[in-house]
Amino acid sequence: MKDTIRKMISEDPDATGKALSVLDESDFDRRIAQREGEEKPVLGELFVEAMIKDYNSAFESYKPGMVERKLKDKVLDFLFAAYRNDSAYFERFGGMISWLVINKDKFPNINGDYIKVIEELREFWLTNDSRVRTVPWIDWGFRYVIKKYKRSRQKDFYYKSVNHVLQFIFLNADKWQHHEAFYPENWFGNGRGKQVMALYGGYF
């Protein structure tokens, strides 16, 4: 899946979404997005799982396009699997949710215009992420969502989707567990792995 994402970004450096269909080519094993047997969830996993389930319950009502409908499950499973299984993404995604929980009063209802919140979240992440190799991948996602949200003044799919997630976080903020692993100073490349990241110039 990561190789497919690299290909998509190389074909769409401006994050317009014109190469999204490339993701359909990936052979991502979606089973890694699921817990097995008595496997214990990682910190925050149940919160993220509930957020995805809640969004899925409203997805069709937001009138997604053909591409969004086709790719939704694969993309959400990939992001969820990255959170569950990749410590670097676990820290960064968890840190972003923590930032949103702390700043929840900036998006108190589901009908607001929260482009500044998304831009501030991107700035928070970009300022603190020193892992050069993966910055373009995460940033592509931010730039894509920001562009789509700005064009959603008629309250279309992307506007409603982003606001749905923000509303879930606003209503369930007390259920999120802050943890030192989510603090930017402890992200891989800042706290953990600082020496190896310096050795490889951020490309480890």
Order of alpha helices (4+ residues) and beta strands (2+ residues): alpha-alpha-alpha-alpha-alpha-alpha-alpha-alpha
